[in-house]
Amino acid sequence: MDLELHFLQLGIHHCPDLLVREQLGVSVSLTVNQFSQKMSLAEQQITTDLKELKKDPDHPILDLLAERWSPVTFSDRFLAEETLQILFEAARWAPSSNNLQPWYFIYTFRTTEAFEKIYQCLSEYNQSWVQNAPVLMLAIVDEKTEDGKENYHALHDLGLAMGNMIMQAQSMEIATHMMAGVDWKKAQKVFEIPEAYHVATAIAVGYYGGDPDDLKENLREREFKPGKRKPLDQLARRDSWWELKK
């Protein structure tokens, strides 16, 4: 198998140590496999337990939907640029009103200046854990139609694009954590985003994993808290609106 392709499949594209080994003529197959195995075995059980804890649907649905949650810990596994492009491609194919596709994303990797810029726009709570994420994004919408009118469906369409991205990520064992706690005005200014566009949310992205025991107590409790959803009869009603309680 081509070495570059092998790295990409393992999510460790351009791992310097392994490339050096290849250049020196040292066999890297075992090294790559050991690296992958170490990452999966160290975190697999915790991740599996958390998935079971979060999963409690009343009706049979896709495992991708039931097992998704928004973690505050992430694996140290490298998230390749090519992998992110797959997530954006999934978002690109979402439906939208009049096919306007009003969504845009700014993304950046940890240790970069842009990562710090997004970090500084987040709420204090989100700052307390988000440094664990390998990648941060800003999700942005164009609030105007092509003829300059208000696009009242822009946020709805961004949600559809994010749904695509999230499910694609979930299928690849990549976690996503959307954050409403972002100073959108500050982000708008820092990244020089035109006024016709609106920073809707921030997103932390990385492979599932990490050790919840390394978290502060309040975050650790959150990580092990079972997922809850409103009962279906509060969300969907046949034929009419709900009767108001007197």
C-alpha positions in Angstrom: 0.0 0.0 0.0 1.2 3.5 -0.8 2.7 5.0 2.4 0.9 8.4 2.0 -2.5 6.6 1.5 -1.8 4.4 4.5 -1.1 7.5 6.7 -4.3 9.2 5.4 -6.4 6.1 6.3 -5.1 6.1 9.8 -5.6 9.9 10.2 -1.9 10.6 10.7 -1.0 12.1 7.4 2.4 13.7 7.3 3.6 12.2 10.7 7.3 13.5 10.7 8.8 10.7 12.7 7.4 8.0 10.4 8.4 9.9 7.3 12.0 10.1 8.6 11.9 6.4 9.1 10.8 5.9 5.5 13.6 8.1 4.2 16.1 6.1 6.2 14.8 2.9 4.6 13.4 1.6 7.8 10.2 -0.5 7.6 7.3 1.6 9.0 4.4 -0.8 8.7 4.7 -2.1 12.2 5.4 1.4 13.6 2.2 2.8 12.0 0.1 -0.1 13.2 1.5 0.2 16.7 0.7 3.9 16.8 -2.8 3.3 15.6 -3.3 0.5 18.1 -2.0 2.4 21.0 -4.4 5.3 20.3 -7.4 3.0 19.9 -6.8 0.7 22.8 -6.0 3.5 25.2 -9.3 5.3 24.5 -11.6 2.7 22.9 -13.2 1.4 26.1 -14.0 4.9 27.5 -15.4 6.0 24.2 -17.6 2.9 23.9 -18.9 3.3 27.5 -19.8 6.9 26.9 -21.6 6.1 23.6 -23.7 3.5 25.5 -24.4 6.1 28.2 -25.5 8.7 25.8 -27.6 6.4 23.6 -31.2 6.0 24.8 -33.7 6.5 21.9 -37.3 5.6 22.3 -37.5 4.3 18.7 -34.9 2.6 16.5 -32.7 5.1 14.7 -29.3 5.1 13.0 -26.5 4.4 15.4 -24.7 7.5 14.0 -27.5 9.6 15.4 -27.9 7.8 18.7 -24.2 7.6 19.5 -23.3 11.2 18.7 -22.5 13.6 21.6 -20.6 16.8 22.1 -17.5 15.8 24.1 -15.1 18.1 26.0 -12.2 15.7 25.6 -10.6 14.7 22.3 -8.0 12.2 21.2 -4.5 13.4 20.5 -4.8 11.6 17.1 -3.8 14.0 14.3 -6.7 15.3 12.2 -5.5 15.7 8.7 -6.3 18.5 6.3 -7.6 16.0 3.8 -10.0 14.6 6.4 -11.5 18.0 7.1 -12.1 18.5 3.4 -14.3 15.4 3.5 -16.4 17.1 6.2 -16.7 20.3 4.3 -17.7 18.3 1.2 -20.5 16.7 3.1 -21.7 20.1 4.2 -21.4 21.3 0.6 -24.1 18.8 -0.5 -26.7 19.9 2.0 -30.0 21.2 0.6 -30.8 25.0 0.9 -33.5 27.4 0.1 -33.3 28.3 -3.6 -29.9 26.5 -3.6 -28.3 29.6 -2.2 -25.9 27.6 0.0 -25.4 30.5 2.4 -22.9 28.7 4.7 -19.2 29.5 5.1 -16.6 28.1 7.5 -13.3 29.4 8.9 -11.2 26.6 10.3 -7.8 26.4 12.0 -5.5 24.0 13.8 -4.4 24.1 17.4 -1.1 26.0 18.1 -1.9 28.5 15.3 -2.5 32.2 15.6 -6.0 31.8 14.2 -6.8 29.2 16.8 -6.0 31.6 19.5 -8.1 34.3 17.8 -11.2 32.0 17.9 -10.3 30.9 21.4 -10.4 34.5 22.6 -13.9 35.0 21.1 -15.3 32.1 23.2 -17.2 32.2 26.5 -15.2 31.5 29.7 -16.9 28.1 30.0 -15.9 27.1 26.5 -12.4 28.3 27.0 -12.1 26.0 30.0 -12.1 22.9 27.8 -11.7 23.8 24.1 -7.9 23.8 24.2 -8.3 20.0 24.0 -9.7 20.2 20.5 -7.3 19.8 17.5 -9.4 22.0 15.3 -11.7 25.0 15.8 -14.2 26.4 13.3 -16.5 29.3 12.9 -19.8 28.7 11.1 -21.0 31.8 9.2 -24.1 32.6 7.1 -24.8 35.1 4.4 -27.9 36.8 5.6 -28.8 38.3 2.2 -30.2 36.8 -1.0 -28.6 37.4 -4.3 -30.9 40.4 -4.8 -30.0 41.9 -1.4 -33.1 40.9 0.4 -33.1 39.2 3.9 -32.6 35.5 3.7 -34.8 34.3 6.5 -33.9 30.7 5.9 -30.1 31.2 6.1 -29.7 29.8 9.7 -32.0 26.9 8.8 -29.8 26.1 5.8 -26.6 26.3 7.9 -28.2 23.8 10.3 -28.8 21.4 7.4 -25.1 21.8 6.3 -23.9 21.3 9.8 -26.1 18.2 10.1 -24.4 16.7 7.0 -21.0 17.6 8.4 -21.8 16.1 11.8 -23.0 12.8 10.5 -20.1 12.5 8.1 -17.8 13.2 11.0 -19.6 10.7 13.2 -19.1 8.0 10.5 -15.4 8.6 10.7 -15.3 8.5 14.6 -14.7 12.3 14.6 -16.5 14.3 17.3 -18.0 17.7 16.9 -19.0 20.2 19.6 -21.0 23.2 18.6 -20.8 26.3 20.7 -23.3 29.1 21.0 -21.0 30.7 23.6 -19.1 32.8 21.1 -18.8 36.6 20.9 -19.9 36.8 17.3 -19.3 40.6 17.1 -15.7 40.1 18.2 -15.2 37.2 15.8 -16.7 39.3 13.0 -14.2 42.1 13.7 -11.1 39.9 14.3 -11.6 38.0 11.1 -12.8 41.0 9.1 -16.0 39.4 8.1 -18.3 41.7 6.1 -21.5 43.0 7.8 -23.8 41.0 5.4 -22.5 37.8 7.0 -23.2 36.6 10.5 -21.0 34.3 12.7 -23.5 31.9 14.0 -21.5 29.3 16.1 -18.1 28.0 16.8 -17.3 24.3 16.5 -14.6 22.1 18.1 -13.6 19.1 16.1 -11.4 16.1 16.8 -11.4 12.3 17.1 -13.3 10.8 20.0 -11.0 10.0 22.9 -9.0 11.6 25.6 -9.2 10.9 29.3 -12.1 12.4 31.2 -10.2 12.0 34.5 -7.9 14.8 33.3 -10.8 17.2 33.3 -12.0 19.5 36.1 -14.8 18.1 38.2 -17.6 20.0 36.6 -16.5 19.0 33.2 -15.9 15.4 34.1 -19.5 15.2 35.5 -20.8 16.7 32.3 -18.9 14.2 30.2 -20.5 11.2 32.0 -24.0 12.8 32.2 -26.6 10.7 30.2 -28.0 12.4 27.1 -31.6 13.7 27.5 -34.1 14.7 24.9 -37.7 16.1 25.2 -40.4 13.4 24.8 -41.7 13.0 21.3 -45.2 14.1 22.2 -43.8 17.5 23.0 -42.1 17.8 19.6 -44.6 16.3 17.1 -48.4 16.4 17.2 -50.8 15.1 14.6 -53.4 17.3 13.0 -53.3 20.3 15.4 -51.3 22.5 17.7 -50.9 21.6 21.4 -53.7 22.6 23.8 -52.5 25.4 26.1 -52.5 24.5 29.8 -54.9 26.5 31.8 
